Amino acid sequence: MTSELHIDLHNNFGFDQFRPGQEQTIRQLLNHHSSLAIFPTGSGKSLCYQLTATLLPHLTLVVSPLLALIKDQIEFLSSKGIAAASIDSTLSADEHQRVIGDVRAGNTKILMVSVERFKNERFREFIKSVPLSMLVVDEAHCISEWGHNFRPDYLKLPIYRHELNIPLVLLLTATATRKVKKDMAVKFGIEPEHIVQTGFYRHNLDLSVVPVATADKDQQLLSLVQQQQGPGIIYVTLQQTAETVAQYLTRHDVSAAAYHAGFDSDHRQQIQAQFMSDKVQVIVATIAFGMGIDKANIRFVMHYDLPKSIENYSQEIGRAGRDGLASQCYTLANLDGITTVENFVYGDTPERAGIDSVLASIRSETKNRQWEVQLNPLSNASNIKQLPLKTLLVQLELSNIIKPLYAYFAEFKLKLLQPKDTIVAMFEGERRDFISAVFQHTQFKKVWGELSFDHLLSGYNCDRSRVVLALEYLQEKQLIILETKGMTEVFSVDSERLNQPDLALSLHQYFVDKEEKEVQRIAALIRFYELDKCLSNNLSRYFDDQQSPAQCGHCSVCRGQVAKLAYSQQPTVVSDEQLQGYVHELKQHLQGKTPQPLSLESYCRFLAGISVPYFGRHKVRQLAGFASCEDQRYANIRENLQRLGIQ
């Protein structure tokens, strides 16, 4: 008998039946049970929240990590007549106001945002005023420190859920080991019986590891591409490689285009549209491409360079064969690319001096037990990249040393669309006095005026959130245009805990341990590629699926081709004299320009070609020594410098 849920599925989406796991997940949510759904890439995770959202009374808030993913989902939902929107940096002021108005009026069922949006005080004040039925976290493995794409801001989602009093949560991911699965569920209080995991094994994906020397890689790639029927994706590590490989294929009459984050968004959208409409057959891309690409007939995925981890490999090959038809997955493998992948890891580990610098900033800048910070200046001053810096601040939060209070924009600028007196006259009584006070404390220079919160709040008895809401209201009514910048985060500080003698050491050790885990993850990838037992079975077991066949019959190992990976050539030899010269050159170039002295790690990163804030600001890339040892293992560079007495 057809259930009401099946009727809703057909009416809203045109589907006659659910895929494995979908119906169970949706029924759990409709019975008020928060759930975790782990389905392979391309198995219809999104439908679990999309259908549920249409059956819930209030707004469903979806947190997604990539703008491209958000845009694709909005487009799909709109095509099905489901009212969905996003709030993101690409919206014009008018578009932003239209979205806000539709959400307030209850016309929108699904609102999609990035996790960073919660830091925006204007957004938080707005979303607090809207009734919410469900929070959906896409790519939810980002919340786990054991996961492969850990994003520190995701750790705060359970706090936001509590603050916004959201009754229901759905976590979605394709890649979760047993440890990550447990970690995600615990953070959101999801019961084990409400974790829905479908089989990971994909019977239609043929996995091949092809050992090949770097010099022969292009020819091998071309030969394999020419054997394929249908569209495909080739993954590379570096943006430059994406362009050179695409050019090589094009010269050999393959319809190919490069895609990477270095292109502007219009160009990326154009390439994606051409691929989706089969005007371009092959995309050569960094991992920026593919998240949310809903193209069912991708016949092959090739890894020209090694992926970053087994999780990344699994996610990327999962974009092939979503129509259930046979598809090929090749990895052109050698050990040459290991260095590049490892260097990404080493570049994200803050130096001990950088951690000391951050702690010193907190101590010296804390007033009345509160610390205010803007991320970009702190990143530059401490020489820590922004992502690891966010991770460091989250670690301080988890240790109860700092506690986030709120975030605000340092600057509020407004432009009047009606005369000041006309706007004030629209209000009565105390509200009129309040709006008048806001304008009195706004200093206008020609067209734009800057509001002084300090003067306003000291002279008028109100709190900041009321001012923000009032400005948003005036913009909504098209009486002003509002611009904000200078995101500032405010934390309370526990000075006693901050002054623990071994704090910097323990924080540095946390990052060193994390670095070691990531390097081990790369080693696990190499072990996987060199397995002498079925690749499909081992991949499934890695993700806690014990049901796949012991021998799939459609991988290179089952065909008797066990891979052994090697270096194509010995790394470039840089003499001791050259090393000392390059280090001296860096010291001279940065003398007096950095607030903390250069360290052994600084020199290693310079020689390995790893960018950090100091290098970007002071044009270090122009020096001859930058990246002179990029094909050497980081550990070997460090060893050579220590041998030369460089510290």
C-alpha positions as CSV (number, residue, x, y, z in Angstrom):
1,M,0.0,0.0,0.0
2,T,1.3,3.5,-0.9
3,S,2.0,5.5,2.3
4,E,1.4,9.2,2.6
5,L,5.2,9.6,2.7
6,H,5.5,8.0,-0.7
7,I,2.7,10.3,-2.1
8,D,4.7,13.3,-0.7
9,L,7.8,11.9,-2.4
10,H,6.1,11.6,-5.7
11,N,4.3,14.9,-5.5
12,N,7.3,17.0,-4.4
13,F,10.2,15.2,-6.2
14,G,8.6,13.0,-8.9
15,F,10.2,9.8,-7.4
16,D,8.2,6.6,-7.0
17,Q,10.4,5.0,-4.4
18,F,13.0,5.8,-1.7
19,R,16.6,4.8,-2.0
20,P,18.1,2.7,0.9
21,G,18.1,4.5,4.2
22,Q,16.1,7.6,3.1
23,E,12.7,6.5,4.3
24,Q,14.0,5.3,7.7
25,T,15.8,8.6,8.2
26,I,12.8,10.7,7.3
27,R,10.4,8.8,9.5
28,Q,12.8,9.1,12.5
29,L,12.9,12.9,12.0
30,L,9.1,13.1,11.7
31,N,8.9,11.2,14.9
32,H,11.1,13.9,16.5
33,H,14.3,11.8,16.7
34,S,17.5,13.6,15.7
35,S,19.4,11.4,13.3
36,L,22.8,10.8,11.6
37,A,22.7,9.5,8.0
38,I,25.8,8.0,6.4
39,F,25.2,7.2,2.8
40,P,27.8,6.9,0.0
41,T,28.4,9.9,-2.2
42,G,25.6,10.2,-4.7
43,S,23.1,8.1,-2.7
44,G,20.5,10.8,-2.0
45,K,21.5,12.2,1.4
46,S,20.0,15.6,0.6
47,L,16.5,14.2,0.0
48,C,16.3,13.3,3.7
49,Y,16.2,16.9,4.7
50,Q,14.5,18.2,1.6
51,L,11.4,16.1,2.0
52,T,11.3,16.4,5.8
53,A,11.5,20.2,5.6
54,T,8.3,20.3,3.5
55,L,6.5,18.4,6.2
56,L,7.7,20.4,9.2
57,P,5.9,23.5,10.4
58,H,8.8,26.0,10.5
59,L,12.1,26.9,8.8
60,T,14.8,24.2,8.2
61,L,18.3,25.7,8.6
62,V,21.0,23.9,6.6
63,V,24.7,24.4,7.2
64,S,26.8,23.5,4.2
65,P,30.6,24.0,3.8
66,L,30.7,25.1,0.2
67,L,29.0,27.9,-1.7
68,A,28.9,25.9,-4.9
69,L,27.1,23.1,-3.0
70,I,24.5,25.6,-1.6
71,K,23.9,27.1,-5.1
72,D,23.3,23.7,-6.6
73,Q,20.9,22.7,-3.9
74,I,18.9,25.9,-4.1
75,E,18.6,25.5,-7.9
76,F,17.3,21.9,-7.5
77,L,14.8,22.8,-4.8
78,S,13.5,25.8,-6.9
79,S,13.0,23.5,-9.9
80,K,10.8,21.3,-7.6
81,G,8.7,24.3,-6.5
82,I,10.2,24.2,-2.9
83,A,10.8,27.6,-1.4
84,A,14.6,27.6,-0.6
85,A,17.1,30.4,-0.2
86,S,20.6,31.1,1.0
87,I,22.3,34.0,2.8
88,D,25.8,34.4,1.5
89,S,28.4,36.9,0.4
90,T,27.3,36.8,-3.3
91,L,23.9,38.5,-2.6
92,S,23.3,42.1,-3.4
93,A,21.7,44.3,-0.7
94,D,18.3,44.0,-2.4
95,E,18.6,40.2,-2.7
96,H,19.6,39.9,0.9
97,Q,16.6,41.9,2.0
98,R,14.3,39.9,-0.2
99,V,15.6,36.6,1.5
100,I,15.2,38.1,5.0
101,G,11.7,39.3,4.2
102,D,10.6,35.9,2.8
103,V,12.0,34.0,5.8
104,R,10.3,36.4,8.3
105,A,7.0,36.0,6.4
106,G,7.2,32.2,6.6
107,N,7.4,31.9,2.8
108,T,10.7,30.1,2.9
109,K,11.0,26.4,4.0
110,I,14.7,25.9,3.7
111,L,17.5,28.4,4.4
112,M,21.1,27.5,3.6
113,V,24.2,29.1,5.1
114,S,27.8,28.5,5.7
115,V,28.9,27.8,9.3
116,E,30.8,31.1,9.3
117,R,27.5,33.0,8.9
118,F,26.8,32.3,12.6
119,K,29.7,34.7,13.5
120,N,27.7,37.5,11.9
121,E,25.9,39.4,14.6
122,R,23.3,40.7,12.1
123,F,22.5,37.1,11.0
124,R,22.3,35.9,14.6
125,E,19.9,38.6,15.7
126,F,17.8,37.8,12.7
127,I,17.7,34.0,13.0
128,K,16.9,34.3,16.8
129,S,13.6,35.9,15.8
130,V,12.6,33.1,13.4
131,P,10.9,29.9,14.5
132,L,13.1,26.9,13.5
133,S,12.0,23.2,13.1
134,M,15.3,21.6,12.2
135,L,19.1,22.1,11.9
136,V,20.8,20.2,9.1
137,V,24.6,19.8,9.0
138,D,25.9,18.7,5.6
139,E,29.4,17.2,5.4
140,A,29.0,16.7,9.1
141,H,32.3,14.8,9.5
142,C,33.8,18.4,9.5
143,I,32.7,18.5,13.2
144,S,35.1,15.7,14.2
145,E,38.7,16.3,15.0
146,W,39.2,12.7,13.9
147,G,37.7,13.4,10.5
148,H,39.6,14.3,7.4
149,N,38.2,17.8,6.8
150,F,38.0,19.0,10.4
151,R,36.7,22.6,10.5
152,P,37.0,24.3,13.9
153,D,33.9,26.5,13.4
154,Y,31.8,23.3,13.2
155,L,32.6,22.5,16.8
156,K,30.4,25.4,17.8
157,L,27.3,24.1,16.0
158,P,26.0,22.2,19.1
159,I,26.2,25.5,21.0
160,Y,24.3,27.4,18.3
161,R,21.7,24.7,18.2
162,H,21.2,25.1,22.0
163,E,21.1,28.9,21.9
164,L,18.6,28.9,19.0
165,N,16.5,26.1,20.7
166,I,16.3,24.0,17.6
167,P,14.4,20.8,18.5
168,L,15.7,18.5,15.7
169,V,19.1,17.8,14.1
170,L,20.0,15.9,11.0
171,L,23.7,15.2,10.3
172,L,24.7,14.1,6.8
173,T,28.0,12.6,5.6
174,A,29.4,10.1,3.1
175,T,32.7,9.5,4.8
176,A,32.8,8.5,8.5
177,T,35.0,5.9,10.1
178,R,33.6,4.2,13.3
179,K,35.5,6.8,15.5
180,V,34.1,9.8,13.5
181,K,30.6,8.4,13.5
182,K,30.6,8.0,17.3
183,D,32.1,11.5,17.8
184,M,29.5,13.2,15.7
185,A,26.6,11.4,17.4
186,V,27.8,12.2,20.9
187,K,28.2,15.9,20.1
188,F,24.6,16.2,19.1
189,G,23.1,13.7,21.5
190,I,22.0,11.3,18.7
191,E,21.1,7.8,20.0
192,P,22.9,4.8,18.4
193,E,19.6,3.4,17.1
194,H,19.0,6.7,15.1
195,I,22.3,6.3,13.1
196,V,21.3,5.2,9.6
197,Q,24.2,3.7,7.6
198,T,23.7,2.1,4.2
199,G,26.3,-0.1,2.6
200,F,29.3,1.7,1.4
201,Y,30.2,-0.7,-1.4
202,R,29.6,0.5,-5.0
203,H,29.2,-2.5,-7.3
204,N,29.6,-0.4,-10.5
205,L,32.9,1.3,-9.7
206,D,36.0,-0.3,-11.1
207,L,39.1,0.7,-9.0
208,S,42.5,0.6,-10.6
209,V,45.9,1.6,-9.2
210,V,48.3,2.3,-12.1
211,P,52.0,2.7,-11.0
212,V,53.6,5.2,-13.4
213,A,56.7,7.4,-13.4
214,T,56.1,11.1,-13.5
215,A,57.7,11.5,-16.9
216,D,55.3,9.0,-18.4
217,K,52.2,10.3,-16.6
218,D,50.8,12.5,-19.3
219,Q,51.0,9.9,-22.0
220,Q,49.4,7.3,-19.7
221,L,46.7,9.7,-18.8
222,L,45.9,10.5,-22.4
223,S,45.9,6.8,-23.4
224,L,43.3,6.1,-20.6
225,V,41.2,9.1,-21.3
226,Q,41.0,8.1,-25.0
227,Q,39.7,4.7,-24.0
228,Q,36.7,6.2,-22.0
229,Q,33.2,6.7,-23.3
230,G,31.5,9.7,-21.6
231,P,32.4,12.6,-19.3
232,G,35.0,12.4,-16.6
233,I,36.9,14.3,-13.9
234,I,40.7,14.3,-13.4
235,Y,41.8,15.4,-10.0
236,V,45.2,17.1,-9.4
237,T,46.8,18.7,-6.3
238,L,47.9,22.1,-7.6
239,Q,46.1,24.8,-9.5
240,Q,49.0,25.1,-12.0
241,T,48.9,21.4,-12.7
242,A,45.1,21.6,-13.5
243,E,45.9,24.2,-16.2
244,T,48.9,22.4,-17.8
245,V,47.1,19.0,-17.9
246,A,44.0,20.5,-19.4
247,Q,46.1,22.2,-22.1
248,Y,47.9,19.0,-22.8
249,L,44.7,17.1,-23.3
250,T,43.2,19.9,-25.5
251,R,46.3,19.8,-27.7
252,H,45.5,16.1,-28.2
253,D,41.9,16.7,-29.3
254,V,40.3,15.9,-25.9
255,S,37.5,18.3,-24.9
256,A,39.0,19.4,-21.6
257,A,38.9,22.4,-19.2
258,A,40.7,23.3,-16.0
259,Y,38.8,24.2,-12.8
260,H,40.3,25.5,-9.6
261,A,39.7,28.0,-6.8
262,G,42.1,30.5,-8.4
263,F,39.6,31.3,-11.1
264,D,36.9,33.9,-10.4
265,S,33.4,32.6,-9.6
266,D,32.0,33.5,-13.0
267,H,34.6,31.5,-14.9
268,R,34.1,28.5,-12.5
269,Q,30.4,28.6,-13.0
270,Q,30.8,28.8,-16.8
271,I,33.2,25.7,-16.8
272,Q,30.8,23.8,-14.6
273,A,27.8,24.7,-16.8
274,Q,29.7,23.5,-19.9
275,F,30.5,20.2,-18.2
276,M,26.9,19.7,-16.9
277,S,25.6,20.3,-20.5
278,D,28.3,18.0,-22.1
279,K,29.9,20.8,-24.0
280,V,33.1,20.0,-22.1
281,Q,33.8,16.3,-21.7
282,V,36.7,16.3,-19.2
283,I,37.3,18.6,-16.2
284,V,40.8,18.8,-14.8
285,A,40.3,20.0,-11.2
286,T,41.7,20.6,-7.8
287,I,39.4,19.3,-5.0
288,A,37.5,22.6,-5.3
289,F,35.4,20.8,-8.0
290,G,32.8,18.1,-7.4
291,M,31.1,18.9,-4.1
292,G,27.4,18.8,-4.9
293,I,27.9,18.2,-8.7
294,D,24.8,16.2,-9.5
295,K,25.8,14.7,-12.8
296,A,24.7,11.1,-13.0
297,N,26.6,10.0,-16.0
298,I,30.2,10.7,-15.0
299,R,31.9,7.6,-16.5
300,F,35.4,8.0,-15.0
301,V,37.3,9.7,-12.3
302,M,41.1,9.8,-12.5
303,H,43.6,10.9,-9.9
304,Y,46.6,12.4,-11.8
305,D,48.1,13.2,-8.4
306,L,47.6,11.3,-5.2
307,P,44.6,12.4,-3.1
308,K,45.1,13.7,0.4
309,S,43.6,10.7,2.2
310,I,41.5,7.6,1.8
311,E,38.5,9.8,2.8
312,N,39.2,12.2,0.0
313,Y,39.8,9.4,-2.5
314,S,36.5,7.8,-1.5
315,Q,34.6,11.1,-1.8
316,E,36.1,11.9,-5.2
317,I,35.6,8.5,-6.9
318,G,32.0,8.6,-5.5
319,R,31.2,11.2,-8.1
320,A,31.4,8.6,-10.8
321,G,28.6,6.3,-11.9
322,R,25.7,7.8,-9.9
323,D,23.4,6.4,-12.6
324,G,24.4,2.9,-11.5
325,L,26.2,2.1,-14.7
326,A,29.8,0.8,-14.9
327,S,32.4,3.6,-14.3
328,Q,36.2,3.6,-14.1
329,C,38.3,5.0,-11.3
330,Y,42.1,5.2,-12.0
331,T,44.9,6.5,-9.8
332,L,48.2,7.2,-11.6
333,A,50.4,6.5,-8.6
334,N,54.0,7.1,-7.6
335,L,55.6,8.5,-4.5
336,D,56.7,11.8,-6.1
337,G,53.5,13.6,-5.0
338,I,53.8,12.5,-1.4
339,T,56.0,15.5,-0.6
340,T,53.4,18.0,-1.8
341,V,50.6,16.4,0.1
342,E,52.7,16.2,3.3
343,N,53.8,19.8,2.9
344,F,50.2,21.0,3.1
345,V,50.0,19.3,6.5
346,Y,53.3,20.8,7.8
347,G,52.3,24.2,6.7
348,D,49.3,24.2,9.0
349,T,51.2,23.5,12.2
350,P,51.7,26.7,14.2
351,E,55.2,27.3,15.5
352,R,55.6,27.4,19.2
353,A,56.6,31.1,18.9
354,G,53.4,31.9,17.1
355,I,51.3,30.2,19.9
356,D,53.3,32.2,22.5
357,S,52.5,35.4,20.5
358,V,48.7,34.6,20.5
359,L,48.7,34.0,24.3
360,A,50.7,37.2,24.9
361,S,48.1,39.1,22.8
362,I,45.3,37.8,24.9
363,R,47.1,38.7,28.1
364,S,48.0,42.2,27.1
365,E,44.7,43.0,25.3
366,T,42.3,41.7,27.9
367,K,40.3,44.4,29.6
368,N,37.6,43.8,32.3
369,R,38.1,40.0,31.7
370,Q,37.2,40.4,28.0
371,W,39.3,40.1,24.8
372,E,38.4,41.4,21.4
373,V,40.1,40.1,18.3
374,Q,40.0,40.4,14.5
375,L,41.3,37.3,12.9
376,N,43.3,38.7,10.0
377,P,45.6,41.0,12.0
378,L,46.2,38.3,14.6
379,S,47.1,35.8,11.9
380,N,49.6,38.2,10.4
381,A,51.1,39.1,13.8
382,S,51.5,35.5,15.0
383,N,52.4,34.1,11.6
384,I,49.7,31.4,11.9
385,K,47.4,30.7,8.9
386,Q,43.8,31.5,9.6
387,L,42.4,27.9,9.7
388,P,45.0,26.7,12.3
389,L,44.5,29.9,14.2
390,K,40.7,29.2,14.4
391,T,41.6,25.7,15.6
392,L,43.9,27.2,18.3
393,L,41.1,29.5,19.5
394,V,38.7,26.6,19.6
395,Q,41.2,24.6,21.7
396,L,41.4,27.5,24.1
397,E,37.6,27.5,24.2
398,L,37.4,23.7,24.9
399,S,39.9,24.2,27.7
400,N,37.6,26.9,29.2
401,I,40.4,29.5,28.9
402,I,38.3,31.7,26.6
403,K,34.6,31.7,26.1
404,P,32.9,33.3,23.1
405,L,30.5,36.0,24.1
406,Y,29.5,37.5,20.8
407,A,30.9,38.9,17.6
408,Y,30.2,42.3,16.1
409,F,31.2,44.4,13.2
410,A,33.7,47.2,14.1
411,E,32.1,49.5,11.5
412,F,28.5,50.2,10.7
413,K,28.0,52.6,7.8
414,L,24.6,53.8,6.5
415,K,23.3,55.8,3.6
416,L,20.0,57.5,3.9
417,L,17.4,56.8,1.2
418,Q,14.9,59.3,2.7
419,P,15.6,62.6,4.6
420,K,16.6,62.0,8.3
421,D,13.5,64.0,9.5
422,T,11.2,62.0,7.3
423,I,12.4,58.7,8.7
424,V,12.3,59.9,12.4
425,A,8.7,61.2,11.8
426,M,7.5,57.7,10.8
427,F,7.9,56.6,14.5
428,E,6.2,57.7,17.7
429,G,7.0,58.1,21.4
430,E,10.1,56.4,22.7
431,R,10.8,54.7,19.3
432,R,11.0,58.1,17.7
433,D,13.5,59.2,20.4
434,F,15.5,56.0,19.8
435,I,15.8,56.4,16.0
436,S,16.6,60.1,16.5
437,A,19.4,59.1,18.9
438,V,20.8,56.6,16.4
439,F,21.1,59.3,13.7
440,Q,22.5,61.9,16.2
441,H,25.4,59.5,16.9
442,T,26.0,58.8,13.2
443,Q,28.7,61.1,11.7
444,F,27.8,61.7,8.1
445,K,30.5,62.6,5.5
446,K,28.7,63.5,2.3
447,V,26.7,60.4,1.5
448,W,27.7,57.7,4.1
449,G,27.6,58.0,7.8
450,E,29.4,56.0,10.5
451,L,27.6,55.1,13.7
452,S,29.5,55.4,17.0
453,F,28.1,52.6,19.1
454,D,30.1,53.7,22.2
455,H,28.6,57.2,22.2
456,L,25.1,55.9,21.4
457,L,25.1,53.2,24.1
458,S,26.6,55.5,26.8
459,G,24.1,58.3,26.0
460,Y,20.9,56.2,25.5
461,N,19.8,53.3,27.7
462,C,19.6,50.4,25.3
463,D,21.7,47.4,24.3
464,R,23.6,46.8,21.1
465,S,21.3,44.1,19.7
466,R,18.4,46.6,19.7
467,V,20.4,49.0,17.6
468,V,21.4,46.2,15.1
469,L,17.8,45.1,14.8
470,A,16.6,48.7,14.3
471,L,19.2,49.3,11.5
472,E,18.1,46.0,9.8
473,Y,14.5,47.1,10.0
474,L,15.3,50.5,8.4
475,Q,17.1,48.7,5.6
476,E,14.3,46.2,5.2
477,K,11.9,49.1,4.8
478,Q,14.2,50.6,2.2
479,L,14.8,53.7,4.3
480,I,18.6,53.2,4.5
481,I,21.4,51.1,3.0
482,L,23.5,49.4,5.6
483,E,27.2,48.3,5.2
484,T,29.2,46.5,7.8
485,K,32.8,45.4,8.1
486,G,35.6,44.5,10.5
487,M,34.3,41.3,12.1
488,T,35.4,41.4,15.7
489,E,35.0,38.4,18.1
490,V,34.6,39.0,21.8
491,F,35.7,36.4,24.4
492,S,35.6,36.3,28.1
493,V,39.0,35.2,29.6
494,D,39.9,33.1,32.5
495,S,43.2,34.7,33.4
496,E,44.2,32.0,35.9
497,R,43.9,29.3,33.3
498,L,45.5,31.5,30.7
499,N,48.6,31.8,32.9
500,Q,49.2,28.0,33.4
501,P,52.9,27.5,32.9
502,D,52.8,24.7,30.4
503,L,49.8,26.0,28.3
504,A,51.8,27.0,25.2
505,L,53.7,23.7,25.3
506,S,50.5,21.6,25.6
507,L,48.8,23.6,22.7
508,H,51.9,23.1,20.5
509,Q,51.9,19.4,21.3
510,Y,48.2,19.2,20.3
511,F,49.2,20.5,16.8
512,V,52.2,18.3,16.6
513,D,50.0,15.3,17.4
514,K,47.5,16.4,14.8
515,E,50.3,16.8,12.2
516,E,51.4,13.3,13.0
517,K,47.9,11.9,12.5
518,E,47.6,13.6,9.1
519,V,51.0,12.2,8.0
520,Q,49.8,8.8,9.2
521,R,46.6,9.3,7.1
522,I,48.8,9.8,4.1
523,A,50.8,6.7,4.9
524,A,47.5,4.7,5.2
525,L,46.6,5.9,1.7
526,I,49.9,4.5,0.3
527,R,49.3,1.2,2.2
528,F,45.8,1.1,0.7
529,Y,47.2,1.5,-2.9
530,E,49.8,-1.2,-2.3
531,L,47.3,-3.8,-0.9
532,D,47.4,-7.3,-2.2
533,K,43.7,-7.9,-1.2
534,C,40.5,-6.5,-2.8
535,L,40.5,-2.7,-2.9
536,S,36.7,-2.4,-2.8
537,N,36.4,-4.6,0.2
538,N,39.1,-2.8,2.1
539,L,37.7,0.6,1.3
540,S,34.3,-0.5,2.6
541,R,35.8,-1.9,5.8
542,Y,37.7,1.4,6.4
543,F,34.3,3.1,6.6
544,D,32.9,0.4,9.0
545,D,30.9,-1.5,6.3
546,Q,31.5,-5.2,6.9
547,Q,29.0,-6.4,4.3
548,S,30.9,-5.9,1.0
549,P,32.1,-9.0,-0.8
550,A,35.6,-10.3,0.1
551,Q,36.5,-10.1,-3.6
552,C,34.7,-7.6,-5.8
553,G,36.0,-8.9,-9.1
554,H,36.3,-5.3,-10.5
555,C,39.5,-3.8,-9.0
556,S,43.1,-4.1,-10.2
557,V,44.0,-6.4,-7.2
558,C,41.2,-8.8,-8.1
559,R,42.6,-8.8,-11.6
560,G,46.0,-9.8,-10.2
561,Q,47.6,-6.4,-10.6
562,V,49.1,-5.6,-7.2
563,A,50.7,-2.1,-7.2
564,K,54.2,-1.3,-5.9
565,L,54.8,2.5,-5.8
566,A,58.2,4.1,-6.2
567,Y,59.8,7.5,-6.7
568,S,60.3,8.3,-10.3
569,Q,63.6,10.0,-9.7
570,Q,65.8,11.1,-6.8
571,P,64.9,14.5,-5.3
572,T,67.0,17.5,-6.4
573,V,70.3,17.8,-4.6
574,V,70.8,21.2,-3.0
575,S,74.3,21.6,-1.6
576,D,75.1,22.6,1.9
577,E,76.5,25.8,0.6
578,Q,73.3,26.6,-1.3
579,L,71.2,25.8,1.7
580,Q,73.2,28.1,3.9
581,G,73.0,30.8,1.2
582,Y,69.2,30.5,0.9
583,V,68.7,30.7,4.7
584,H,71.0,33.8,4.9
585,E,69.1,35.4,2.0
586,L,65.8,34.9,3.9
587,K,67.2,36.3,7.1
588,Q,68.5,39.4,5.3
589,H,65.2,39.9,3.5
590,L,63.1,39.7,6.7
591,Q,65.5,41.4,9.1
592,G,63.5,43.8,11.3
593,K,60.2,43.1,9.5
594,T,58.9,40.3,11.8
595,P,57.8,40.7,15.4
596,Q,59.3,37.3,16.3
597,P,62.6,35.8,15.2
598,L,62.7,33.2,12.4
599,S,63.0,29.6,13.5
600,L,64.1,26.3,12.1
601,E,60.5,25.7,11.0
602,S,60.5,29.1,9.2
603,Y,63.5,28.0,7.2
604,C,62.1,24.6,6.5
605,R,58.8,26.1,5.2
606,F,60.7,28.6,3.1
607,L,62.8,25.9,1.4
608,A,59.8,23.5,1.0
609,G,57.8,26.3,-0.6
610,I,55.1,26.4,2.1
611,S,53.4,29.7,2.4
612,V,52.7,31.3,5.8
613,P,51.5,34.9,6.6
614,Y,55.0,36.4,6.9
615,F,56.0,35.1,3.5
616,G,52.9,36.5,1.8
617,R,53.2,39.9,3.3
618,H,56.9,40.4,2.6
619,K,57.1,38.9,-1.0
620,V,59.3,36.0,0.1
621,R,58.2,33.9,-2.9
622,Q,60.4,36.1,-5.1
623,L,63.6,34.8,-3.4
624,A,65.6,32.2,-5.2
625,G,65.6,29.8,-2.2
626,F,61.8,29.7,-1.9
627,A,60.6,26.1,-2.9
628,S,64.2,25.2,-3.8
629,C,63.7,21.9,-1.9
630,E,60.0,21.3,-2.7
631,D,60.5,17.8,-4.0
632,Q,62.3,16.7,-0.7
633,R,60.5,15.3,2.3
634,Y,60.0,18.0,5.0
635,A,61.7,15.8,7.6
636,N,64.8,15.5,5.4
637,I,65.0,19.3,4.9
638,R,64.8,19.7,8.7
639,E,67.4,17.1,9.3
640,N,69.8,18.8,6.8
641,L,69.4,22.2,8.4
642,Q,70.0,20.7,11.9
643,R,73.1,19.0,10.6
644,L,74.4,22.4,9.5
645,G,73.7,23.9,12.9
646,I,70.8,26.1,11.6
647,Q,68.3,26.6,14.4
